Amino acid sequence: MARISVNEMVYTGVQFSRLSEAQCHKLHWASLEILERVGVRAHLQEAVDLLKKAGADVSDGNLVRVPAGLVEKAFATAPRRIVLCDRHGNRVMPLEGDRCFYGPGSDTLNIVDHRTGERRKPVLKDVEEGTIVCDALPNIDFVMSMVMPADVDATIADRYQAETMLTNTTKPIIVVSYELAGLMDAVEMAEAVVGGADALRRNPLVAAYINVTTGLRHNREALEKLLYLSRKGLPFIYAPVSTSGVSSPVTVAGSIAIDNAGVLAGLVLSQLVREGAPFIVPGVQHSVLDMRTMISTYVEAERGVAQALGQFYELPRFALGGASEAKMVDQQAAAEAALTLLTETLAGGNIIHDLGYLESGLGSSLAQLVICDEIVGWIEGYVKPIEITDETLALDMIAEYSDEGPYLKSDHTRRHYRDRWYPTLFERASYHTWMEKGGKSLGERAAARVDQILSEHQPAPLPADVTKRLREIVQQAEAGIVADTARS
């Protein structure tokens, strides 16, 4: 796994931020004004009641105006550090400071098949293969489902995804559910894997990603999930994402202010339910509508503002990198993946997701995911501190060898040549050697790497009784669908 923390030996913070501290204060104050002056619509009565009891003003049924004091109180109890664990309880993802961790996204409607290069609808087997590839790749730290399987009932596809991911990786998992019942089933599965609710709360194997309609409109499903996870003491990302120019101002500042107001409302609710509830802020930018194509983009150049605000709050941060607007694994896909991964890393995003995404979030590719893994390895080599010591300066050897010495044969070279970063996918051989190996493009080599992983890598199996329990939970959901169909 990559263990990237941006040059912590030299810098006390991130190397790059889109905002100054004064700008962060302006955006924060703007969000507070929106909460107090405009308010948010909370489409769940229990959430409205909690906010009203705490001192918020409620009008028109569910229009809630949140005073700034409630926000400041929530910041006082929200944890600044959250640790995600693997299946065995090892604390492998400390979300703290500028530590960066990487993984794919979820629920794309298409997949570019690495075997054929064709775009098609994904199936549950693709979730399984994607999870196995994530389990094997050294720089992928957590797992999301990548695709929405089209060969199972869409209303309970989230259960199939959770079962498949928990079965085929030991790495931490971020789940996405369509409604509260699906989230509860995913949590029950994770509890079965780690040994109960207390064990999962102490060493969380799963976190949840909660989609919220916009910063000013909080849908019932999102609020139900927030309340449930807060009570359980399990970590989650609460992500209102408006579309700039459609459901928020077209300007970066205006759209961020609205969505951040929604984040702060969610933060307040989480701490009202349970002080110390682990809350992850979205450093993911608002959705940007390209006014020429009317497509919502994933790789806008005006990124990094929400990430800077999350850094200002000193809370664990969710980020987006490794994605592309390209429709296939090509030069654009590699370039946009590299740009977004590097910028999000330099901004110190803790959870950087959507590696392997194509087509503005509508498609995924396992070959692209493998390329992203290689890019992360390069970035790790770039940001790691440079050791400058008597040993690495080697002044005595330089004085002895001058410019004619046998450096290649020296003990010093044997001791240190592995300190350098070496690619496993990017090509460094001579042209003739490359041709002798088939003259394959990066995309072709990545596809071959996927095939190699799927043929060789065996994820650690779950105990038989746990596997049986996961299957039972999915079958219960299937039975509920059958019963609902019969009643209708």
Secondary structure, DSSP 8 states (H G I E B T S, - for coil): ---EETTTTT-SS-S--SS-HHHHHHHHHHHHHIIIII-EEE--HHHHHHHHHHT-EEETTTEEE--HHHHHHHHHHS-S-EEE--TT----EEE-TTEEEE-----BSEEE-TTT--EE---HHHHHHHHHHHHH-TT--SB---B--TTS-GGGHHHHHHHHHHHH-SS-EEE--SSHHHHHHHHHHHHHHHTSHHHHHHS-SEEEEEEES-SSEE-HHHHHHHHHHHHHT--EEEEE--EETTTB-SSHHHHHHHHHHHHHHHHHHHHHHSTT--EEEE----EEE-TTT--EES--TT--HHHHHHHHHTS-EEEE-S--S-SSSSHHHHHHHHHHHHHHHHTT-SEEE-TTEEGGGTEE-HHHHHHHHHHHHHHHHHHS----SHHHH-HHHHHHHTTTS-GGGSHHHHHHGGGS---SSS--S-HHHHHHTT---HHHHHHHHHHHHHHH-------HHHHHHHHHHHHHHHHHHHHHHHH-
